[in-house]
């Protein structure tokens, strides 16, 4: 009899834990609503943020002052965004802000960049492709090997799966000669062959030094950028911009963002508050006059307009996030719930989330109902206490697990 009771307790515990994951997941799926923000772009003509808002079949085009525009008028105040349409209509201005504007200039000095917070916690295979940065032909060619980098750098032939010791030693010795200290903390680059040019990789050594590494004429090209002497480097996101102005975006441990200028490796800081690289997302839409920087945080979207030349702030705005029904419901329904994956990571890891004291109000009501409605006296007190502690998941477990006879 005692064995049956013991097994029932274990089963109730297991079912409760499963319900602490399954029930909140179902409720969250039904109650959550996605955050929607209007498309925002900074106008180089009127020097205001401009918004495109879509509600059902209605589209509203307006600026920060509230003035509304037709499609044609909206194109005209955002020539850096709609230059193709303006050119087709014959309405593209020859100069903006006292500077001559041509289609090639716009394309060369425009780019889009996205940073997702799960980048820093995304599992990777640790294998990279080293392209020839000065190929004989215009297009990049995929090499016959890949490399891995931790305690040293090793090039592996993809056909034989054998280490190319000569090439590996050549790169390892050159890295160490330039001051690189193994093991590597991380290696960042653009792995795909679909890029306009190749700048290799940036890697952080064990002492926090940031090094530029690529292959030129089958020889290692290694440079110590020296930026580790001025900031604590946390992460680097490489970007192939058309005008080759910079190598990519650098984040320090405090969350400040910089561009790493080419070819000097000088840092130019974006004039905006630090971000949390583990929780926040960033999208940048840049043109030859201004950068529109959207920072998506849990409390809303922060948008900054930065001057293209020095990245100083020209304007800023904020749109608060809508209150998610799940946030309200979870505080009242579940004193604790379990998740296996958060939005800012691609790893699967069980996590327990605790709510506030309000959840115990519903728990107390359910516990009292169970106490007065259940017929078996020996089930009343322990069952009620379990429901008071765990709430709906505990009630489900007690109701579906058979009573020991």
N, C-alpha and C positions, 0 to 999 in steps of 0.2 A: 504493500500500500504506500509506504514511504517512497519507494522507488518511482511509482507512478506520479505521485505529487511532485517529486523532484524533477522528473522529466517534463511534467506539465509546466512547471515554472520556467524551465529552460526554453521550452517552445514558446511560451508567452513572451519571454524576453526577446527571442529571435523575431517573432512576428511583430512585436512592437517596434523594433529597430527597422525592420523592413517598411512598416507603415509610416515611420517617421521620415522615410525618404519618399515612398510612393504617393501617399496622400497629399503632402505639400506640393509635390511635383505636378500632380493633376490639377490641384487648385490654382497653382501659379500659371499653368498653361491656360486655364480658363479665364483667370482674372487679369493677367498682365496685358498691358497694351504698349506697343512699341512707341518710343519717343520719336516725334516728328518735328523737325525744325525746317524753317523756310530756307531755300537756297539763298546764300548771301554772298555778295561780291562788292568790293569797294570800287567806286567810280572814280576814274582819273579825270573826269570832266567836271562833275559837280562836287567832288571830294566828300561824298557821303556813302554810307552803306546802302546798298540797294537789295531788295528782297523779291523773290518769286515765291508766292504762297499758293498752294493748291488745296482746295477743299471740295472734294467731290469732283464735279465738272467745272467748277469755277476757279479761275486762275487770277490772282491779284498781283499786279506789278507795282511796286511802290518804292520810295526812298525812305530814309530814316526820319524825315520830317513829316511823313504821312502822305505826301503827294503821290497820286496814282498816275500810271502811264499806260499808253497803248503799246502793243508789241513793237511797232516801228520806233516810237519814242524811247522805249526801253533799250532797244538796240543802240540807239544813238548815244545814250549816256554811258554805255558799257562797250566802247569800241574794242577794247582789248579782249573781251569775251566773244563778241559777235562780229569780229572783223570780216569773216568770210561772207556773212549775210550783207553787211554794209558794202563790201567790195562788189558783190553781185548786183546790189541795188544802185551802185554808183554814188554812194553817200559816205564812203570812207574818207575821213579828213586826211590831208597831206601832212599835217603836223598837229601834235598835241602837247600842250604845256611848253610850247616854244621849241619842241624837238621834232625833227623830221621823222615821219613814221612810214615804213614800208612793210609789206607782207613778210619778206624774209627776216627783217629785224624783229617783228612780233613773234614769229615762230622760233627764232634763235634764242630769244630772251624770255620765253615763257616755259613753264613747267608745272607739273602737279606732283605733289609728294604726299604720301600717306604713311603715318606711323600708327600701328596697332599695338596696344599694350601687351598682347600675348606674344609679341616678337621676342621679348626677353626671357620667356619661359617656354618657348616652343621646342620640343625635342627634335634633335637633328641627328643625322647619321655620321657627321664629322668627316665627310669626304668632300673635297673641293676640286674644281677644275682650274688648272693654271693655263690660261690662254697666252699666246704670243701677242704682246702689246704692240709690236711693230710688224704685223704680218706683211709678206711680200705682195699678197693680193689684198683688195679692199675689204673683203669679208673675213671675219674671224673664222678660224677652223678649229674644230674640236680635236684636242690632242689624244694620244693613245694611252694616256695615264691620268690618274687622279692623285691627289695628295691628302695626307692627314697630318695634323699638327698638334702635338701635345708635349711630350718630353723631348721631341725633336721633330723635324719635318721629314716625311717619308713619301716618296713618289712610287706609286704602285701601278704596274702595267695591267690594264684592264683585261687583256687577253690571257695572260699567264698567271695573274694574281701574284706576281713576284715583285719584290722591292727593287727598284732601280737604285742600287747603292751609290753609284757614281754621282747621279743627279741629286740624290738626297743629301749626300755629304757636301756637295758643292753649295747648296742652298743653306744647309745648317751652318757650315763654317762662315759663310758670308753674313748670316744673321748674327752669329756670335761675335764676328769681327766688328759689326756696327753697334754692338752693345746690347743685343737682345738676350734676355735671360729666360731660359726655359724653366718650367713648362708654360705653354701659352694659356692665357685665360679664355680668349675667344678669337675667332677669325671671322671677319665680316667682308663680304663682297657681293658681286652680282654673278650668280652661277650660270645664268642662262646665256646662250650665245646670241640671243636677240637683243643686242645693245649696240648703240652707234659706235662705240669705241671701248677699249678695255684699259682699266687702270689697276687691275690686279686686286689686291686685298689689303685691308688694314687689320692689324693684329695687336692685341694687348698682351704684353709679357707679364711675367709673375710679379714684377716690381711696379706695374702700372705705367710702363712706357708704351706709347703708341707708335707702331712702325708701319711704314708703307712698303708693301712687298709685291713685286710683279716680275714678269719675265720679258726681257728685251734682247732680241737676237739670240735666244736660247741661253741667255746668261741671267743670273739673279740681279735684280735691281732692288736694293734695300735702302731705305731712308728712315732715320729716327726723326719723327716729326717734332719732338721736344715739347709737345703740348702737355705731356704728363708732368712737366716741371711746373706748370701754372695752374692746372686743374686736375681734379680726381676724375678720370675718365670712367664712365659707367657703361656707355653703349655707343655704337656707331652704326649709322644706317647709310649705306652708300647709294649714290644717285648719279646717273649719267645725264648731266644737263647739257643742252645743245651748245651753249657758248663756252663750256668747260671752265666756268668761273670758279667752281668749287668741287670738291670730291664727294661731299655728302654732309649729313647732319650728325653732330656730335652732342651727346648728353653727358653732363657731369652727374656726380652722385647726389647733388642737391636738386636736380631736375631742370637746370638751365639748358637752353638749346643754343647751339652755335653752328655756323657753317665753317668747314675747314677749307680755306681758300687754296686754289691751285695757281701756280705750282709752289707757292711759298710756305704752305702749311700754317698760315696765320689763322688765328681764331677771330671770327666776327660774331658777336653775340646778338641773338634776336631780342629786341627790346620788349620783353613780355615776362610776366611772372613765371617762376618755375612750374613744371608739371610733375605729376607722379607717373614715372615711366611704367609702373606696374598696374596702374588703374586708368590712366587717361589716354585718349586717342587724339591724334593730330592730323589735320588735313591742310595743306598749303596750296593755294592757287596763285602763282606768281606771274607777273608780266613785267614789262620794261619800266614801269613806273611804281607800282605798289605790289606788295604781297598781301593777300587775304589769308589770315591764319585762323583756322577754327580749332579750338581745343574743347573736346567733349569730355566733361567731368560728370560725376554722379549727380551733382546739383544743377547741371545745365550746360549750355554751350557758350563759351567765351570766344569772341571774335575780335581779332586785332588787325589793323591795317598798318603795314610797315613800309617805309620808303625803301625802294629797291636798292639804292646806292649804299646807304649806311645801316639799313635795317632798324632805323629809329621809328618809334611808334608815332603814327599820324592820327589814329583814332581807335576806339574800342567800343564794344557793345556786349551786352549779355542777355541771353534768353533763358529763363528759368525752366527747369524740367517739369513736366506735368507730374502730378502726384500719381504714382502707380497704385492701382487698387490692391495689388499683391502686398505692397508694403503695409497698408492698413490692415488688410485681412490677416496677414501672418502674425501681426502683433497681438491679435485677439484670439486666434484659433490655435496657434502652436507655440507652446512655451519653448520648444526646441525642435529643430528639423535638421535633416542630414542632406547634404548635396555631395555629388561626386565630381563635379566640374564647375568651375567658375568662368565668367566671361573673359577674364584676363589671363587664362592659362589653357594650354591644350593637354596638360597632364591630367590624368584621372586620379583624384586623391580625395578620400572621404573627409568631409569637414562638417563639424557640428555648429549650427548657428542658434544662438539663444535669443529669445525675445524678451520683452519687458514684462512687468508683473501683471499687466492687463490680461494676459492669456490665462492666468490662474482663476480669473472670475468664471470663465466658461468651464474650466476644469472643475471648479467647486460645484457648479450647477450639475454637471454630468455625474460627479461623484455622489451628490445627494440623491439624484434620481436613481442611480444604480443601487444605492444603499436601501432606499425605500421600496424599490420595485423587485429586486432580486428575492427569490424565495428561499434559497439555501443560506441558512444563517452563517455557516462557516465561510461563505464566500463574501459576505457583506463588507466586513471591515477591511480585509486585505485587498479585495477588489476595488473598493472605494478609494483607499489610499493610493493604489497604483494608478487609478484614473486621475486622482488629484495631482499626481506627480507628472504623468505623461500625457494626459488629455485624450484627444480623439484617437491617436494611435494605440494607446493602452486600452481604451474601451473596445476598439476593433479586435485587438488580440484576445481579450477576455471572452468576447462574445463568440469568436469563431473557433477557439481552442476548446475541445470537449472537456467536460468536467470529469475528474477521476472518480470512479465508483469504488 
